[in-house]
Amino acid sequence: MHSCQVPSTVVNIESVWLGRPLSRTILTAAATASLTEPVDSEADGATEKAISMLPMVGLRLGRVTVRPGWRPLKTFDWNSRSCGLHGHATYAPTEPALAARLQATTPSGHAWRCLRCGAYVLGEPQSSGPADAAPIVLRGKALRDTFVLRFLAADHGIRGLLLLALAYGVWRFDGSRRALKQVLNSYLPTLEPLAYKFGVDLEESGPVRLIQQAFTARHSTLLLVAFGVLAYGMLELVEAYGLWFKKRWGEYVAVVATAFFVPLEIHEIILKVTGLRVGALIINLFAIAYILWTKRLFGFRGGHAAFEAERRNDSLLELEHAAAAAGDADSAGGQAPGTDSHPSSPHVSTSDWLR
């Protein structure tokens, strides 16, 4: 029978799966050591052994917590994901009542509350100043909207680069038509027997017919096509820039430009239904509806004023500011006997802030 001295060290364990905290359990070193074989060691040795087993404990807790039918995208914690990638965002307002609500005293030192995920972070705040001058920290749905907009921005950016490459190819083709025609006439008869085995008639295929029509096109026509493709590519890149950096004008440009080309896409699908054309139309319709709904463009759902009000309501600093103002009003009006006032500097245990 082995015996060991178990310290009273309290350890916080948080299993995180796809940004969502699945379990948060306070365990003593004795509970952690019970999951493994007993060891003969002093108190410090038992503590080190317990801490070394935390990853295994977290995995076991994660497997127990996950239940059938769990949908990760529904409960995805965008705040934790953003803080994990970019770090916490702390700010010290100069207003005493508001500053008291955003800081805490812990056994390991002074901590400030993150304006994104709400966790208390040890150390000095990243910046300080009046509450009105605090940086805008996106939280919750705003982070989700940013992710979707940047996905759409990447789509527009890739298409823009491909269109620029196509415009350059048309311009180079115009200056090398004779050489390219000789190459096509020499290689096409060689490839026709191979294509025929797969049931493809190269002479009647779309790309070959398009190239042959381009050979007979006039110089001015090819230049006009190259200029049009170049302009379209530049428009796609402008949309990508505006969406990626969350510019209001970029959202307007994206919606108007995308809606302008929807009739053309529908016409192409009527002529010939392909998976690529249908997929592009679905993505564009989704982009228009999503940006209109979430960004409240063109006065939709209250317009820009309602959008800014919603953003302020989601701000942790605004919520704490309102709570501090309400607390000041209650203090001015008097308190009922036996009620406790809000502490100016709350004491937070290690298990509350260590995440």
N, C-alpha and C positions, 0 to 999 in steps of 0.2 A: 504494500500500500504506500503510494507516494504521498508526500505532503509538500506543500508549498505555501509561502506567504503571499496573499493576494492583496495588492494595494487597492485603495479606494478611488483610483483614477477614473474619471468619467470621460468617455470617448463618444463623440457624435459621429454617427454613420449615416450617410445619405446616398442611397442608390439612385442613380439618374439614368434614365433610358430615353434617348431621343429628346433630351431637354426637359423631361417631366420628372419631378421628384416622385419616385414610387414609394419610398419608405424613409422615415426619419426616426431612428431608434436610439435611445440613450442606453448604452451598455456599460457595465463595469468591466474591469479587467477579468473578474472572476467569471462573468457570463461568457466573455470571449474565449477565455482559456478552456472553458468546459466543452467547447466545440472541437478541441484538439486533445491530444493525449496529455495527461498531467506531466508537469516538469518539476524537477527539484532545482529551485533557484531562489535567489533573494527577490525582494520586492521589485528592484529595478529590472532584473532579468525577466520577471513575469510581465512587466509592463511592455518591455521591448517585444516579447513574444506575442502579446496581445495585439499590439499595434501592427506588427508584421502580418498578422492574419486578417487585417481589416478588408483587403480586397476580396478575399475568399468569402468573408462574412457578407460583404455587400452583394456579391453574386448570388449567394444563397437567399438573402432577403429579397433580391430582385426576382428570383424564380418563384418564390412563394407569393409575391404580391401580384404578379401578372396573372390576370384572369382571362378566360375565354371570351371572345367578343370585344376585347379591348381595342379601341381605335386610336392609334397614336396621334394622328393629325388633328383629332378633335380636342385633345387635351395637351397639345404641344405647347411647351412654355417658351415663347419667343423671347421673353425677357432673359431667362437663364441662358438661352443659346447665344444671344447677343453679348451678354456679359462674359460668357466663356470665350468668345472669339475676340472681343475688343476690350475687355476689362470693364471694371465698374466705373460709374460716373457719380462722383461725390461733389457736393457744393456746399459752402458755408455761407448762408445769408447773413447780412448784417443786422437784420431785425432780431432782437433777442428772443422774443416769444417763438418765432419760427425756427430759429437756430436751436432752441432747446428741444424741439420736437424731432430734429434730424440728427441728434448726437446722443451718445450713450457712453457710460463708463463700464468697462468690462474688466475682469480679472487680469487681462493681458494688456490693458491700456485703453486709451480713448479711441472711440470708433464713430464714424459718420455713416449715415444711411445712404445707400446707393439710390439714386433717383430713377433707376431703371427697374431693378429687380427687388428693391426694398431691403436687401441684406445690409447688415452693419459691417463696415470695412474698417479694419484697424489702420491707424496712421492719420496724417494730415489730409484734409480735403484737397482735391485737385485744383480748385479755384474758389474764390470768395467774392462777395459783393452784394449789392441790393438784389432782392428777389426778382425784380422786374428785369434785371440784366442777366439772369441765370441762363445758361445755354438750354436750348430746346432738346430734351432727351425723349426720343421716341420709345413708346411702350406698347405692349399688347398688340391690338389690331393695327396700329400704325407700323409696327415692325413687319407684320405679315403683309401689309399692303406694299411696303418697300421691297420685300422679297419678290412679290409677284411683278411689280413694276420693273425691277431689274432683270427678271426673267424675260419680260417682253422687250426690254432694252437690248438684251443680248441677241434676241431674235432679229430685231430691226438692224442691229449692228452687223450681224453676219450677212444678212441680205444686202445691206448697203455696200459692204466690201465686195461681195460677189458681183453686184451691179457695176461697181467701178472697174473691176477686172474685165467684165464683159464689154464695157464702153471702150476700154483700152484695146481689147481684142478686135472690136469692129473698126477702130481707127487704124490699127496695124493691118487689118485685112484689106482695107481700102488701098493701101500703098503696096500690097503684095498679092494682088488678085491673080496676076498671070502665073506667078510661081506656085501659088496654092492650087490653082486650077490644074496645073501640070501634075502636081502631087496627087490630087484626087483622081484624075484620069488614069494615072499609072497604078494606083493601089486599089481602086474600086473593082476592076475586073478580077483581081486576085482574091478579094474578099467575098465576091458574089457566090462562088460555089460553097464556101463554108457557111455563109449565112443561109443559103438555100436549104442545107441539111437541117437547119433549125426552123425552117418554115418562115424565114424573113426575106422579103424582097427589098434589097437595098435601094434599087432604083425608085421604089415607091414609098420608101420610109420617110418619115417627117424630117429628120435632120438632114438627109441628103438632098431632099427637095428644097429645103430652106437654103442650103448652101448654094445649090444651083441657081435659085432665084437671086441670091445675093451677087452671084457672078455677073448677072445681067443688069443689076441695079446701077443707076447713075451715081457719079461721085457725090453730087449734092444730096442724094437720098441717103447714102451711107453716113455722110457727115451729120445729117439731121437725126438719123437713128442713134448715132454715137452721142450726140449732144443730149437727146432725150433720155437715154439710159444713164448718162452721167448725172443729169439733173435729178432723176429719180433716186439714184444711189446717194447723192448728197442729202436729199430729203430724208432718206432712211437713217442716215448717220446723225442728222440733226435731231430726229425723233429719239434715237438711241441715247444721245447726250442728255436731252431734256428729261427723259424718263429715268435714266440712271442716277442723275443728280437731283431728282425730285423737284424739277422746275415746274411752276404752274403753267408757264407758256408752253413747255414741252408736252404737257398733258393735253392742252388744247390742240396743238399741232398734230399730235398722234391721233386724236379722235377724228379731226377733220380730214386729215390725209387718208387714214384708213377707211373711213366711211366713203370717201370719194372713189376709191378703187373697188369697193364691194360690188357695184353693178357690173364692172368688167369681169370680176372673178365669177359672178353668177353666169354671165354670158359664156365664159369659157367652159364652165361645167355643163351648160346646156349643149354646147357643141360636142363635148366629149367628157364623160365622167371618168376621173382618175382619182386614186387615193390621195395623191399629192395635192391636187386642186381642192378637193373636199376638205382635207386637213388644214390647208392654208385659210380657207374660208371660215372654218370653225374657230381657228385661233384668232382671226381678225374680229369676228363677231364677239367672241369672248372678251377681247381686249377693249372693244368699244363699250360693251355693257359694264364691265368691271370698273373701268376708269370713270365712266359717268356716274355710277352708283357710289363708289367709295370717295371720289374727289369732288362730287357735287358740282360738276361743271355746268355752264350755261344756266345758272340759277336753279338747277335740279336739286330737290330736297333741301331747299333753303339757301343754296349757293355757297359762295366763299365764306360769308359770315357764319353760317351754320357749321361749315367745315372747321374754321378756326375755333369756334366754341366747343366743338366736340374734341378737338385736339387739346384744348386747355383743360377740359374736364377729365381727360385721361392722364394729365400730368400729375405725378406724385407731389411735386412742389406746390402746385396749385391746391391740391387736396389738403395738404398739411397747412397751407396758408389759411384756407377757409376754416379748418379746424381750430387753428390758433386764434383767429378772429372771433370765432364762436366762443372759445374758452375765455377770451378777454371780456366779451359781453356778459358771460355768466358771472365772472368775477366782479364786474362792475355792478351787476344787479344784486349781488349777495348770494350766499349759498345756504342751503338748508342745513340745520344742525346734524352733525354725524356724517356728512358727505366729505369725500376726499377730493382735493384739487389735483389737477394734472401736475406731475413732478416736472421740475425744470430740467433735470438731467437724469433720465431713468437709468436704473442699474440693470444691465443685461448680462445674464450668465453666459458662460462659454458655450453652452449647448444651444443658445439662441442665435448667436452670430456666426459660429463656426460652421460653415456649410461646404 
